[in-house]
Amino acid sequence: MTLSSMDSPSTQLQSELDASTHTAFDASVGRPILKHLNADSSWLLSLPYPEHILPPSGRCRYNIVIDVWLRGPQVDLFSWFSSQEHAKPSAIQSFAELNDLLCRAETAVVGAQPEVQQAPYFIDAVCCSHEFTDHCHEATLKELPAAVPVFAPKKAANLVRSWKHFEYVEEVPVYQSGYDWHVAKVSRLPSWVGIGRIHTKGDAPIYFHSALMITFALSTHGEEEAEAIVYTPHGVDADSLAVVKQGKYPTKVLALFHGLHDISLAGAQLNLGMQNAIKAREILDARYWTPTHDEQKVAHGLVASFLKRVVHTLPMAPGSHPVTRREEGKPDTQRFNVCEKSFVELQNGESLVLE
């Protein structure tokens, strides 16, 4: 599925989304592809190799998975304290299934038969945004070969290292004013990809409200035409995202991943929700905004009793504004304003080409 024009009406966006299926993955397109691996917050970001970079034999894309939890329970501390399961089965049930999909998609481009493809594993890197087990799921991640590098903030990196499974775990840097997204020489990332983290000011030491930023330079102009996605499953304070525009090199934000729902626990805000997302999109000037981490999972344990969720929706009708129960009945001037053509909700298994 490709959204080829930002001038298309929202109904066209929706019809293209409706036509998308979890099997739709065209590796021949020369642009990044997003694929929602479940109904929650597991993603594939598939990047085409730049024309001036020679890809490994049998390959044409660099594939990064983000916060992958595909099946089974997610437990925090003890099951009696907090455990969750997906309400809907993930479109992709295992890394073996995802690797097979990527193998067939890429070999269709490079010309080999999948059965005789000699390329190495088709998942190139893993990102974990937090140490919490719905973002850093041990059982799912251990399905990967040990040689796949993992990129994560300090606490999550230490957790992954404690499993003694992966050969290489790299702590991602925190981006501040004047940051350089280019990777260090010792990094396992290719030179044209960078991964960093953005913190909400005053959120130490947990940094629950933070964001991962994945930057890539697909043009021959390299650092002059970098693009990025910003992924924030719990939301990051929108004002903190101003740092994205303060880097050493200009970067265009293609997509913001930020949920719609407001979620709190005993009065403490967990997921910042739609109002923060709209402000974040405006600050980033992101071309696309896609919600993440909004699945209403099957929850058990003590924590589930204290969770409160306010469900927000963003209608796709042309000219509409996002309307919540709180804003229903209010005049348009009091409703949130957002360019509806930038909002693209990817369902479980759907894909989107970032034009």
N, C-alpha and C positions, 0 to 999 in steps of 0.2 A: 504494500500500500504506500502510495506516495502522495503527499500534499504538495502539489506543484505550484500553487499560487496562493499567496496570502490575501489576494483580493477575492477569492472564492467565497460565496456565502456560507454561513454556518451549516445550512442544510446539506451542502455538498461535503463539508467536513464530516458530518454525521453519517452520510450515506457511504463515504469511503471507509469510515471506521466499521460500519455495519458489514461491509464486504470483506473485512479482514478476518483471517482465521489463524489459529496457532501454527498452521503448517506453512503460512505465507512468509517466505524469507528469501529474498532475491539478492544473492551475494554479488551480483554483477553491477548493482547501482554504485556509483562513485561517491556516495555520501554516507554519513553515519546512520546506523539503524538502531532503534530502540526496540526491545522485545520485553513485554511484561511476562515474567515466568510464572507468576501466581496472581491471586487476587489481592495480594497485600503489597509487599515492598521488596520483592526480588526482581532484579533486572539484568538484562544483557545489553551491553553497549558494544556494538560491532563497528569497528572503524576500518575503512579501506586503507591499504598502504598508500602513502603518497607516491606520485609518479616518479619522483626522484630517489625513492628508497627501494632497494631490491628486496622483495619479501623472501622469506625462507622457501625452500623448494616445496612445491605443491600447495602453497598458501596464497591468499589474496586479501585477507582481512586480519586485523588484530582484535581479539575478542576478550572483553572484560566482563566479569560477572560481579554484581553488587548485592550485598546483603542476602545471600541465597539461603533460604530455608524452604525446602520443597515438600517434605512430608514428615509425619510423626509429630510428637508433642514438643513444645518449647517450655522449658522449666526454668524459673528463676529461684535459685537457692534450693527450695524443696517443693514438691508437687502440692503439698497441703497449703503452702504459702501462695504460690502463683504458678499456674500452668495454662497453656493455651494450645489449641489446635486450629488448623485452617477450617473455615466453615465450608469452603468449596475445595475440591481436589485441585492441586496445582496443574496447570496445563502441561508443564514439563515436570515429570515425576522423579527424574534422577539426572545426574551428570552424564551418565552413559547415554540417556535419551537425547540430552542437549548436544553432546558431542557428535552423535550420529547425525542429528539435523544439520549441524554446522559442517560436518564432513561432506555430506551430500550436496549442500548448497555451494561450498567452495570448490569441490571437485567438478561440479557442473560448469564452473567458470574456467578453471585451469585445464580442463580437458581430460583428466584421468577418470577412471572408473572407481567408484567408492570402494569396491571390493579389493582393488589392487593399489589403493592410495598408500604411499609410503611416507606421507607427511607425519610429523609428530602430532601430539594431542592438539585439538583445535580450540581449547580454552587456554588463553595465554596468561591471564592474571585474575586475581580475586581481590575485591575491595570489601572491607568490613567497616561500617561507619561507627559502630559502638561495640562495647564488650557484652551487651545484653544478648541473650541467647536467641532472640528472634532476628537479630542482625548478624550474629556470629554463632551459627548453629553447628555444633561439633559433628553430629552424625551426618549431616549433609556434606559438610566441607571435607570430611575424611574420605568421601567417595572419590575425591580428586587424587591424581598422582602426586606424590610428594614433591616432585620437581616444579609444580606450578607455584609461582611466587605469590605471596599474600601481602597486601598493602593495607595498613590499618593505623589508627591512632594508638598511643602508647599502651593504654590499658587493654585494648583489644589485641594488640600485637603480643603483649605478654601472655594473655590467655591462650592465643593460638600456639605460641612457643611451648607452653606447658603441656600441650598434647603430644609433643615430640613426634609429629607426623611430617610437617612440612620442612623442606631443606632451607627455605629462604623466606623470612618474614621481615618486611621493611616498615619502619615507622614513618608515617607521612608527616611532612612539615606543616607548621601553622603559618598561614599566610597573613602578613601584616603589610602596612603601607610600604610600597616600593619592592614588593616580593618579585622574585624571578621564578616563573613556573618551570623552567628547564630543570631537568633532573641532574643529580650529582653523577659523576663518572662511575661510581660504584653501584649505582642503581640497576636493578634488573628491568626497568622500563626502557623502551626504545627512546632515542633522543628526541623524537617528535611528540612524545606523550608525557604529561606531568600530572601528578596527583597531590593535592594539598587539602588542608582543612581550614575552615573558618569558624571561629568561636564567637558565641554571644558574649559581649562584654559583661563582666561581673558574674559569669556562670561557673567559675571555678569552684571546687576542683572536679566536679562531675562532668561538666561540659555536655550536659544532656541535649541542650539546644545548640547544635552545631551543624555544619554542612561539609560534605565532601565536594571538591571541585576537581573535575577531570578536564584537563586542557590538552588540545591536540592541534598540530600544525599540518594541515593536509596540502597546503599550497607550496609551490616552489619558493615562494617568498618567505617561508618559514616563520620566524618570529614576528614578522610584520602582519600576518594574517591568521593569528591563532584564534581558535574557537573553543568553547567550553560548555559543559553541562554542570549545573549546581544541584546536588542531591541532598535534601534535608528532610529525613523521614519524620522527625518530631517538630520541625520548624526551627529556624534560627532567627533571632531578633532581626527584623528587616533592616534596621539601620546599620547593623554590623556588616551587611553585605556591600556597603559603600566601598569597602576595601578592594572588591573585585575590580573596580575601575581605577584603582590607585597602584596597579602593578607596574613593573619596569617596562612591560610591553603591552600594547593595547590588545584586548581580548573581547571577542563578541560572544555573548552568552546565547547559545542556541536554545537550551531547554532548562527550565526550573522544575524540579520534582518537589512538590510540597502538598501536603494533604489539605482537605477541605474541613474535616471534622475537628471540633474543639473537644479535647479529652482531658479530664482532670482526675486527680486521685486525692481524696480527702482535702480538697480545696487547692491543691498544688497543680498548676497547669503542666500537663505532659505534652500534648500535641497542640501547637499554637493556632491551627485552623485557618479558615478562609480569609479573615480580615488581614492577618499577617501575610498570607500568601499573596494577596492582591498587591499589598504595599511592596513586598519583596520583588514581585515581577516588574513593577514600575521602576524600582531602583536599578534592577539589573537590565531593564529593557530586553528581557528574554523574549525570543521569538515564539517559543512554545512554553506553555505551562501545563504539566500533566500531574494529576494528584497521585499520591502514594501513601501507603501505610494507613488506609482508611477501612480495610477489611474488618467487619464486625465478627471477630473470631469467637470460637467456642471457648469460654474461659472458665476455669475452675480455681478453687482455693480462696484464701482469705482476701487477697487483693481484689479479686473480681467483685466482691461485695461493696467496695468503696469506689469503683470506677464510675465516672459519669461522662457520658458522650452526648454532645450536641451535634446532630447530623445536619450538615449544610449541603445544598445542591446548587449547581450552576446550570440553569436551563440553556439549551443550545439553540433555541429559536432565534432567528435573525433579529438583531436590535434589542435583545433582552438584556436585562441586568441580572446579576446573581441575586437570588431571593432566598432568604431564610425565614424561618418562622418568626424571628424577631423583626424582620423588615417587611413582612407581609402586610399589605394595606397602606404602607407609607408611600408618599410621593417619590417619583423617580430621583429627585434631587437628594433624597435622604438615603437612597440605596447605594450600595457599592457600585463603582464604575469600573469596568474592565472591558478590554477589547475581546469580544466573544470569539473572534477568529483565532486568538492565541491559545484558547483553552481546548486541550485535546485529552479526553479521558480514555486511556487504554485499558480495556478489560483484560481479564485473565487470558493470556496467550496471544494477545494482539500485538502487532508490530507497527512501527512508524518510521518512515524515512525522514531525517532531519534535513530539509532543503535550505 
